[in-house]
Amino acid sequence: MLRRSLADLERDLDPAVFCRIHRSTIINIQRLQAVELNADGDHEAVLSSGARLRISRTWRKALLDLAGGGR
């Protein structure tokens, strides 16, 4: 098994397709269905699989810009 940091993996992925949304999560933008606020006021990425993943404040702007919803 090969061990790599998520930052190393992120560098090898196409930035037009993949986006980091948390220090431990990278998503495929093509699977992104929506960005929603949860009950705690945190943003979540809703994927086509139904998975809901927390988006950290650090990475939120990059995701919204890539998804076309940036301010």
Secondary structure, 3 states (H helix, E strand, C coil): CCCCCHHHHHHHCCCCCEEEEECCEEEEHHHEEEEEECCCCCEEEEECCCCEEEECHHHHHHHHHHHCCCC
